[in-house]
Amino acid sequence: MKSLDVRIWGIRLDKRAKNPMYELRWRVAGEVFHERFRTKGLVDTFRAKLVTATKDGEPFDTESGLPASMEKKTSPLTWYEFACAYAAAKWPFASANHRDSISETLTGATLAMLADRPGRPDAAVLRAALRGWAFIPAERWPDQPTEVANALHWVGRSSRPVADLAEPAAMRALLDALALRQDGRRAAAETVRRKRSVLYGALTRAVELRALTEHPIDAIKVAGAKVNKQVDRRVVVNPKQARELLIAVSYVGGYSRARGRRLVAMFACMYYAGLRPAEAVGLLRTDCTLPKKGWGVIVLHKTRPTAGKRWTDSGDTHDARGLKNRAEEETRRIPIPPVLVKHLRRHLRDFPGAKDGRVFGNERGDLVGSSTYSRAWQEARELALTPEQAASPLAGTPYDLRHAALSTWLNAGMDPPEVAQRAGNSVDVLMSRYAKCLDGRDEINNQKIEKLLRGKH
C-alpha cells in the first residue's frame, strides 16, 4: 500500500554501540521505520532524499517505508530472502539430517540478522516459526498457523541486508551468536563446527549471487572450534562385558514380553560387525548370508538414520539413504563371526519378519525407533554393569558398541585398511579416532613390562 501520511524526525547519535551510529527515524501511515549510518554525511543525504520526496508529493510504501524513487536503490537482498532461497536450492540434494542442520543454522543466523522493529513476536514463537516452517518447501507444509504466518511476515520486513555482513563487526557478531545455545551458554564444539560449515557454504552462495563482493568469514580471524575427534577409551567395553550386556538386553521388559529379545541381535550387529545403529535398523534379510556353520557375510547398501518427518522425502521419521561417506549405490561387505551368525539365525527364527524385508522391527513390524533401543540399552546397562560402571561412560550409548568393535579388530592385529573397509571409514579417520585399547588392556601391558623388568635383575 501507498500513503502520503509521512512524518520524518530528526537525526540522533546512538552512543550505546561500540562504534557510535547515526540513526534516522520516520513514520509512514503510523508505522515507524529507522535506518542507521556510520557517518553524519550519509544520514544527512538519506534524510534529504526523504524530505524531497515528501515535498514532491510522492507516496511512501507502507511495507518498506520508502518512496518509489528510493525503493529500488535502497532495497538490497535481505538475509531472510537469501536464506529461504538457499534452503530451497539445497533441499533436493541434501540428506534429511543435513536439511535439519541447514534449518537450524539459518534459524540462528536469521535471528541474529533482525533489525529492531516494532511488533516483534514472542521469542519462542519467532524461533518456532523459523525452525519449523521458514526453511522447508511450502508445498510440504502448506497450512501455516496464523501465528506462524504473522511471525514470518514480521521477519520478512525486519531482516537486515546480506550486504551488512561485509562489515567485520557484523560478521563476527553473527558467528558469536551461532556459537551460543538458547540459554546463552557456549554450544558444544562439534555443534559450533557444524553450524560454521553450513554458514560458510551459504555465504559462498551469496558471493556467487554478488550479494557480497568477497567471502566475509575469510576477512576476519576466527578461532576454530576445538573438536575432540578421538573416541573416549572409557566407553569401550571388552568382549566379556559385551557378552554380559547382550545377555542383559534379553531380560529387558521381561522374557515373555520379548521387548528386549527383539533387540539382542541388533545390538550384536553393532558389536560383532561394527554397524552404525542406523545401519543395523535398516538391515535387510537379503543383506545377510547366514550359513549353519562358520562365518557369514553382511553386504550393506542402505542406512535408516533418524531425522524427523519434516526433513525426509517420505514423511517418515527415518530417512532412507545410501551408506555414509559412500556413493549412492555403493555397498560394504562385512564378514561376520559365527557368534553373530547364531544371533541372527535365532532372531529370524523367533521373529521371522518385519516390513520391507528388514531383519529388525518393533512389535508392529515398523522401524525400531532410536528412543526405543536407547531406552532398552540403558536398562540393560543397569542389569549388566556394576553401579560404578553404570555411573561411568562405559558403553553409555549403543554407538559405543561400534567403537568397541573397531578397537577390538585393531587390537586383534587386523590390518587398518581392512578395518576401515569393514567399518566404512577412511584409514585416516580410523587411526585418529578408533585406535583405542580395550578395557583392561593396561593391566596386560603392565604385566608384560613388569615381567621384562624382573628379567633384568
CORGIRA-V401709 format. One record per residue. RES is the residue in three letters. SS is DSSP state (@ for helix, = for strand, . for the rest). OMEGA is omega as a letter, one per 40 degrees, with the letter a starting at -180 (none if undefined). Layout:
RES,SS,OMEGA / RES,SS,OMEGA
This chain:
MET,.,i / LYS,=,a / SER,=,i / LEU,.,i / ASP,.,a / VAL,=,i / ARG,=,a / ILE,=,a / TRP,=,a / GLY,=,a / ILE,=,i / ARG,=,a / LEU,=,i / ASP,=,a / LYS,.,a / ARG,.,a / ALA,.,i / LYS,.,i / ASN,.,a / PRO,.,a / MET,=,i / TYR,=,a / GLU,=,i / LEU,=,i / ARG,=,i / TRP,=,a / ARG,=,i / VAL,=,i / ALA,.,i / GLY,.,a / GLU,=,a / VAL,=,i / PHE,=,i / HIS,=,i / GLU,=,a / ARG,=,a / PHE,=,a / ARG,.,a / THR,.,i / LYS,@,a / GLY,@,a / LEU,@,a / VAL,@,i / ASP,@,a / THR,@,a / PHE,@,a / ARG,@,a / ALA,@,i / LYS,@,i / LEU,@,a / VAL,@,i / THR,@,i / ALA,@,i / THR,@,i / LYS,@,i / ASP,.,i / GLY,.,i / GLU,.,i / PRO,.,i / PHE,=,i / ASP,=,a / THR,.,i / GLU,.,a / SER,.,a / GLY,.,a / LEU,.,i / PRO,=,a / ALA,@,a / SER,@,a / MET,@,a / GLU,@,a / LYS,.,a / LYS,.,a / THR,.,i / SER,.,i / PRO,.,i / LEU,.,i / THR,=,i / TRP,@,a / TYR,@,i / GLU,@,a / PHE,@,a / ALA,@,i / CYS,@,a / ALA,@,i / TYR,@,i / ALA,@,i / ALA,@,a / ALA,@,a / LYS,@,a / TRP,@,a / PRO,.,a / PHE,.,a / ALA,.,i / SER,.,a / ALA,@,a / ASN,@,i / HIS,@,i / ARG,@,i / ASP,@,a / SER,@,i / ILE,@,i / SER,@,a / GLU,@,a / THR,@,a / LEU,@,i / THR,@,i / GLY,@,a / ALA,@,a / THR,@,i / LEU,@,i / ALA,@,a / MET,.,i / LEU,=,i / ALA,.,a / ASP,.,a / ARG,.,i / PRO,.,i / GLY,.,a / ARG,.,i / PRO,.,i / ASP,.,a / ALA,@,a / ALA,@,i / VAL,@,a / LEU,@,i / ARG,@,a / ALA,@,i / ALA,@,i / LEU,@,a / ARG,@,a / GLY,@,a / TRP,@,a / ALA,@,a / PHE,.,i / ILE,.,i / PRO,.,a / ALA,.,a / GLU,.,i / ARG,.,a / TRP,.,a / PRO,.,a / ASP,.,i / GLN,.,i / PRO,.,a / THR,@,a / GLU,@,i / VAL,@,a / ALA,@,i / ASN,@,i / ALA,@,a / LEU,@,i / HIS,@,i / TRP,@,i / VAL,@,i / GLY,@,a / ARG,@,a / SER,@,a / SER,=,i / ARG,.,i / PRO,=,i / VAL,@,a / ALA,@,i / ASP,@,a / LEU,@,i / ALA,@,i / GLU,.,a / PRO,@,a / ALA,@,i / ALA,@,i / MET,@,i / ARG,@,i / ALA,@,i / LEU,@,i / LEU,@,i / ASP,@,i / ALA,@,a / LEU,@,a / ALA,.,a / LEU,=,i / ARG,.,a / GLN,.,a / ASP,.,i / GLY,.,i / ARG,.,a / ARG,=,i / ALA,.,i / ALA,.,a / ALA,@,a / GLU,@,i / THR,@,i / VAL,@,i / ARG,@,a / ARG,@,a / LYS,@,i / ARG,@,i / SER,@,i / VAL,@,a / LEU,@,a / TYR,@,i / GLY,@,i / ALA,@,a / LEU,@,i / THR,@,i / ARG,@,i / ALA,@,i / VAL,@,i / GLU,@,i / LEU,.,i / ARG,.,i / ALA,.,i / LEU,.,a / THR,.,i / GLU,.,a / HIS,.,a / PRO,.,i / ILE,@,i / ASP,@,a / ALA,@,a / ILE,.,i / LYS,.,a / VAL,.,i / ALA,.,a / GLY,.,i / ALA,.,a / LYS,.,a / VAL,.,i / ASN,.,a / LYS,.,a / GLN,.,i / VAL,.,i / ASP,.,a / ARG,@,a / ARG,@,a / VAL,@,a / VAL,.,i / VAL,.,i / ASN,.,a / PRO,@,a / LYS,@,i / GLN,@,i / ALA,@,i / ARG,@,a / GLU,@,i / LEU,@,i / LEU,@,i / ILE,@,a / ALA,@,i / VAL,@,a / SER,@,a / TYR,@,a / VAL,.,i / GLY,.,a / GLY,.,a / TYR,.,a / SER,.,a / ARG,.,i / ALA,.,a / ARG,.,i / GLY,.,a / ARG,@,i / ARG,@,a / LEU,@,a / VAL,@,a / ALA,@,i / MET,@,i / PHE,@,i / ALA,@,i / CYS,@,i / MET,@,a / TYR,@,a / TYR,@,i / ALA,.,i / GLY,.,a / LEU,.,i / ARG,.,i / PRO,@,a / ALA,@,i / GLU,@,i / ALA,@,i / VAL,@,a / GLY,.,a / LEU,.,i / LEU,=,i / ARG,@,a / THR,@,i / ASP,@,a / CYS,=,i / THR,=,a / LEU,.,i / PRO,.,i / LYS,.,i / LYS,.,i / GLY,.,a / TRP,.,i / GLY,=,a / VAL,=,i / ILE,=,i / VAL,=,a / LEU,=,i / HIS,.,i / LYS,.,i / THR,=,a / ARG,.,a / PRO,.,i / THR,=,a / ALA,.,a / GLY,.,a / LYS,.,a / ARG,.,a / TRP,.,a / THR,.,i / ASP,.,a / SER,.,a / GLY,.,i / ASP,.,i / THR,.,a / HIS,=,i / ASP,.,i / ALA,.,a / ARG,=,i / GLY,.,a / LEU,.,a / LYS,.,i / ASN,.,a / ARG,.,i / ALA,.,a / GLU,.,a / GLU,.,a / GLU,.,i / THR,.,i / ARG,=,a / ARG,=,a / ILE,=,i / PRO,=,a / ILE,=,a / PRO,.,a / PRO,@,a / VAL,@,i / LEU,@,i / VAL,@,i / LYS,@,i / HIS,@,a / LEU,@,i / ARG,@,i / ARG,@,i / HIS,@,a / LEU,@,i / ARG,@,a / ASP,@,a / PHE,.,a / PRO,.,a / GLY,.,i / ALA,.,a / LYS,@,i / ASP,@,i / GLY,@,i / ARG,=,i / VAL,.,a / PHE,.,i / GLY,.,i / ASN,.,a / GLU,.,a / ARG,.,a / GLY,.,i / ASP,.,i / LEU,.,i / VAL,.,a / GLY,.,a / SER,@,i / SER,@,a / THR,@,a / TYR,@,i / SER,@,i / ARG,@,i / ALA,@,a / TRP,@,i / GLN,@,i / GLU,@,i / ALA,@,i / ARG,@,i / GLU,@,i / LEU,@,a / ALA,@,a / LEU,.,i / THR,.,i / PRO,@,i / GLU,@,i / GLN,@,a / ALA,@,i / ALA,.,a / SER,.,i / PRO,.,a / LEU,.,i / ALA,.,a / GLY,.,i / THR,.,i / PRO,.,a / TYR,@,a / ASP,@,i / LEU,@,i / ARG,@,i / HIS,@,i / ALA,@,a / ALA,@,a / LEU,@,i / SER,@,i / THR,@,a / TRP,@,a / LEU,@,i / ASN,@,i / ALA,.,i / GLY,.,i / MET,.,i / ASP,.,a / PRO,@,i / PRO,@,i / GLU,@,i / VAL,@,a / ALA,@,a / GLN,@,a / ARG,@,a / ALA,@,a / GLY,.,i / ASN,.,i / SER,.,i / VAL,@,a / ASP,@,i / VAL,@,a / LEU,@,a / MET,@,a / SER,@,a / ARG,@,a / TYR,.,a / ALA,.,a / LYS,.,i / CYS,.,i / LEU,.,i / ASP,.,a / GLY,.,a / ARG,@,i / ASP,@,a / GLU,@,i / ILE,@,a / ASN,@,i / ASN,@,i / GLN,@,i / LYS,@,i / ILE,@,i / GLU,@,i / LYS,@,i / LEU,@,a / LEU,@,i / ARG,@,a / GLY,@,a / LYS,@,a / HIS,.,none
